[in-house]
Amino acid sequence: MSTISREEVVRVAALARIELTEAEIDRLAGELDVIASAVARVSEVATPDVPATSHPVPMSNVMRDDVPVTPLPVADVLAAAPDARDGQFGVPQILEEDA
């Protein structure tokens, strides 16, 4: 017994403003039914004694700890800048406003 009907596929396609041919509607109804059945099977297996996971392999954060350090002096940073104005990076104006 199909859990996804042709009418449901047509309704969702209309909501998404997607035009489907009759063949596409039939094919999608079958494919979506297979997906819904697979989700139902997983739901049967997912019992309270099975821990939820987001990934099949245990993962850990590989990033280093965020340790604050003394920043570079502003003059050193701006020394390599192609354009510096009043202690800041100078960039071309992109908005059509008076500077």
PyRosetta script that sets phi, psi and omega in degrees:
from pyrosetta import init, pose_from_sequence

init()
pose = pose_from_sequence("MSTISREEVVRVAALARIELTEAEIDRLAGELDVIASAVARVSEVATPDVPATSHPVPMSNVMRDDVPVTPLPVADVLAAAPDARDGQFGVPQILEEDA")
pose.set_psi(1, 129.3)
pose.set_omega(1, -177.1)
pose.set_phi(2, -78.0)
pose.set_psi(2, 136.1)
pose.set_omega(2, 176.3)
pose.set_phi(3, -94.2)
pose.set_psi(3, -19.0)
pose.set_omega(3, 178.1)
pose.set_phi(4, -112.9)
pose.set_psi(4, 114.6)
pose.set_omega(4, -178.0)
pose.set_phi(5, -90.4)
pose.set_psi(5, 164.8)
pose.set_omega(5, 176.6)
pose.set_phi(6, -60.9)
pose.set_psi(6, -38.4)
pose.set_omega(6, -178.8)
pose.set_phi(7, -63.5)
pose.set_psi(7, -37.9)
pose.set_omega(7, 177.8)
pose.set_phi(8, -66.0)
pose.set_psi(8, -40.3)
pose.set_omega(8, 178.0)
pose.set_phi(9, -63.1)
pose.set_psi(9, -43.8)
pose.set_omega(9, 179.4)
pose.set_phi(10, -63.0)
pose.set_psi(10, -42.2)
pose.set_omega(10, -179.2)
pose.set_phi(11, -64.5)
pose.set_psi(11, -45.8)
pose.set_omega(11, -179.5)
pose.set_phi(12, -66.8)
pose.set_psi(12, -39.3)
pose.set_omega(12, 177.8)
pose.set_phi(13, -62.4)
pose.set_psi(13, -39.4)
pose.set_omega(13, 178.3)
pose.set_phi(14, -65.8)
pose.set_psi(14, -41.3)
pose.set_omega(14, 178.3)
pose.set_phi(15, -62.6)
pose.set_psi(15, -36.6)
pose.set_omega(15, 179.9)
pose.set_phi(16, -86.0)
pose.set_psi(16, -0.8)
pose.set_omega(16, -178.3)
pose.set_phi(17, 56.7)
pose.set_psi(17, 48.0)
pose.set_omega(17, 178.3)
pose.set_phi(18, -113.9)
pose.set_psi(18, 126.4)
pose.set_omega(18, 176.3)
pose.set_phi(19, -85.4)
pose.set_psi(19, 128.5)
pose.set_omega(19, 179.1)
pose.set_phi(20, -124.1)
pose.set_psi(20, 144.0)
pose.set_omega(20, 173.5)
pose.set_phi(21, -80.9)
pose.set_psi(21, 167.5)
pose.set_omega(21, 178.0)
pose.set_phi(22, -59.7)
pose.set_psi(22, -39.2)
pose.set_omega(22, 179.6)
pose.set_phi(23, -65.5)
pose.set_psi(23, -40.0)
pose.set_omega(23, 178.9)
pose.set_phi(24, -66.4)
pose.set_psi(24, -38.7)
pose.set_omega(24, 178.5)
pose.set_phi(25, -61.7)
pose.set_psi(25, -46.9)
pose.set_omega(25, 178.9)
pose.set_phi(26, -61.4)
pose.set_psi(26, -45.3)
pose.set_omega(26, -178.3)
pose.set_phi(27, -64.3)
pose.set_psi(27, -45.9)
pose.set_omega(27, -179.3)
pose.set_phi(28, -65.9)
pose.set_psi(28, -37.3)
pose.set_omega(28, 177.8)
pose.set_phi(29, -60.4)
pose.set_psi(29, -42.5)
pose.set_omega(29, 178.2)
pose.set_phi(30, -66.8)
pose.set_psi(30, -45.3)
pose.set_omega(30, -179.2)
pose.set_phi(31, -64.7)
pose.set_psi(31, -43.3)
pose.set_omega(31, 179.3)
pose.set_phi(32, -66.7)
pose.set_psi(32, -32.7)
pose.set_omega(32, 176.2)
pose.set_phi(33, -64.6)
pose.set_psi(33, -40.7)
pose.set_omega(33, 177.8)
pose.set_phi(34, -63.1)
pose.set_psi(34, -42.9)
pose.set_omega(34, 179.3)
pose.set_phi(35, -63.4)
pose.set_psi(35, -45.2)
pose.set_omega(35, 180.0)
pose.set_phi(36, -62.7)
pose.set_psi(36, -38.1)
pose.set_omega(36, 177.6)
pose.set_phi(37, -65.2)
pose.set_psi(37, -40.4)
pose.set_omega(37, 179.0)
pose.set_phi(38, -64.7)
pose.set_psi(38, -41.1)
pose.set_omega(38, 178.1)
pose.set_phi(39, -64.2)
pose.set_psi(39, -39.9)
pose.set_omega(39, 178.3)
pose.set_phi(40, -63.2)
pose.set_psi(40, -40.3)
pose.set_omega(40, 178.6)
pose.set_phi(41, -64.4)
pose.set_psi(41, -41.5)
pose.set_omega(41, 178.3)
pose.set_phi(42, -64.2)
pose.set_psi(42, -39.1)
pose.set_omega(42, 179.1)
pose.set_phi(43, -62.9)
pose.set_psi(43, -33.2)
pose.set_omega(43, 177.8)
pose.set_phi(44, -66.8)
pose.set_psi(44, -36.5)
pose.set_omega(44, -177.5)
pose.set_phi(45, -80.0)
pose.set_psi(45, -31.0)
pose.set_omega(45, -176.8)
pose.set_phi(46, -74.3)
pose.set_psi(46, 89.9)
pose.set_omega(46, 178.7)
pose.set_phi(47, -103.5)
pose.set_psi(47, 167.5)
pose.set_omega(47, -178.0)
pose.set_phi(48, -58.8)
pose.set_psi(48, -25.2)
pose.set_omega(48, -179.4)
pose.set_phi(49, -84.4)
pose.set_psi(49, -3.5)
pose.set_omega(49, 176.8)
pose.set_phi(50, -100.5)
pose.set_psi(50, 116.1)
pose.set_omega(50, -178.0)
pose.set_phi(51, -68.4)
pose.set_psi(51, 144.1)
pose.set_omega(51, 177.1)
pose.set_phi(52, -72.5)
pose.set_psi(52, 139.8)
pose.set_omega(52, 177.9)
pose.set_phi(53, -133.7)
pose.set_psi(53, 151.2)
pose.set_omega(53, 176.2)
pose.set_phi(54, -103.2)
pose.set_psi(54, -10.2)
pose.set_omega(54, -178.0)
pose.set_phi(55, -151.5)
pose.set_psi(55, 140.6)
pose.set_omega(55, -176.9)
pose.set_phi(56, -69.5)
pose.set_psi(56, -19.8)
pose.set_omega(56, -179.2)
pose.set_phi(57, -113.5)
pose.set_psi(57, 131.3)
pose.set_omega(57, 178.6)
pose.set_phi(58, -57.4)
pose.set_psi(58, 135.9)
pose.set_omega(58, -178.5)
pose.set_phi(59, -125.0)
pose.set_psi(59, 153.4)
pose.set_omega(59, 175.0)
pose.set_phi(60, -133.4)
pose.set_psi(60, 158.2)
pose.set_omega(60, -179.8)
pose.set_phi(61, -71.3)
pose.set_psi(61, 125.3)
pose.set_omega(61, -177.9)
pose.set_phi(62, -99.7)
pose.set_psi(62, 9.1)
pose.set_omega(62, -178.5)
pose.set_phi(63, -86.9)
pose.set_psi(63, 149.9)
pose.set_omega(63, 179.4)
pose.set_phi(64, -75.8)
pose.set_psi(64, 162.7)
pose.set_omega(64, 176.0)
pose.set_phi(65, -65.7)
pose.set_psi(65, 145.9)
pose.set_omega(65, 177.8)
pose.set_phi(66, -83.7)
pose.set_psi(66, 106.5)
pose.set_omega(66, -177.9)
pose.set_phi(67, -113.5)
pose.set_psi(67, 119.6)
pose.set_omega(67, 180.0)
pose.set_phi(68, -67.4)
pose.set_psi(68, 140.0)
pose.set_omega(68, 177.7)
pose.set_phi(69, -129.8)
pose.set_psi(69, 167.3)
pose.set_omega(69, 178.6)
pose.set_phi(70, -70.0)
pose.set_psi(70, 127.8)
pose.set_omega(70, -178.8)
pose.set_phi(71, -71.8)
pose.set_psi(71, 162.4)
pose.set_omega(71, 176.2)
pose.set_phi(72, -68.6)
pose.set_psi(72, 149.8)
pose.set_omega(72, 175.1)
pose.set_phi(73, -63.5)
pose.set_psi(73, 142.0)
pose.set_omega(73, -177.9)
pose.set_phi(74, -56.0)
pose.set_psi(74, -40.3)
pose.set_omega(74, -178.7)
pose.set_phi(75, -62.3)
pose.set_psi(75, -38.9)
pose.set_omega(75, 179.1)
pose.set_phi(76, -66.8)
pose.set_psi(76, -40.7)
pose.set_omega(76, -179.4)
pose.set_phi(77, -66.8)
pose.set_psi(77, -45.8)
pose.set_omega(77, -176.9)
pose.set_phi(78, -74.8)
pose.set_psi(78, -14.3)
pose.set_omega(78, -179.7)
pose.set_phi(79, -62.7)
pose.set_psi(79, -31.1)
pose.set_omega(79, -179.2)
pose.set_phi(80, -93.2)
pose.set_psi(80, -3.6)
pose.set_omega(80, -177.6)
pose.set_phi(81, -76.3)
pose.set_psi(81, 139.0)
pose.set_omega(81, 178.2)
pose.set_phi(82, -67.1)
pose.set_psi(82, -24.9)
pose.set_omega(82, -179.8)
pose.set_phi(83, -148.2)
pose.set_psi(83, 122.9)
pose.set_omega(83, 177.6)
pose.set_phi(84, -129.0)
pose.set_psi(84, 135.6)
pose.set_omega(84, -179.1)
pose.set_phi(85, -135.4)
pose.set_psi(85, 124.1)
pose.set_omega(85, 175.3)
pose.set_phi(86, 51.8)
pose.set_psi(86, 43.2)
pose.set_omega(86, 177.4)
pose.set_phi(87, 76.5)
pose.set_psi(87, 18.0)
pose.set_omega(87, 179.8)
pose.set_phi(88, -135.1)
pose.set_psi(88, 162.5)
pose.set_omega(88, 174.6)
pose.set_phi(89, -69.7)
pose.set_psi(89, 135.1)
pose.set_omega(89, 175.2)
pose.set_phi(90, -93.1)
pose.set_psi(90, 130.6)
pose.set_omega(90, 180.0)
pose.set_phi(91, -130.2)
pose.set_psi(91, 154.7)
pose.set_omega(91, 178.5)
pose.set_phi(92, -65.5)
pose.set_psi(92, 145.5)
pose.set_omega(92, 177.8)
pose.set_phi(93, -70.6)
pose.set_psi(93, 132.9)
pose.set_omega(93, -179.7)
pose.set_phi(94, -112.5)
pose.set_psi(94, -17.8)
pose.set_omega(94, 178.6)
pose.set_phi(95, -99.7)
pose.set_psi(95, 148.3)
pose.set_omega(95, -179.7)
pose.set_phi(96, -85.7)
pose.set_psi(96, 67.9)
pose.set_omega(96, 177.6)
pose.set_phi(97, -126.3)
pose.set_psi(97, 159.5)
pose.set_omega(97, 175.5)
pose.set_phi(98, -70.4)
pose.set_psi(98, 134.5)
pose.set_omega(98, -179.6)
pose.set_phi(99, -82.2)
pose.dump_pdb("model.pdb")
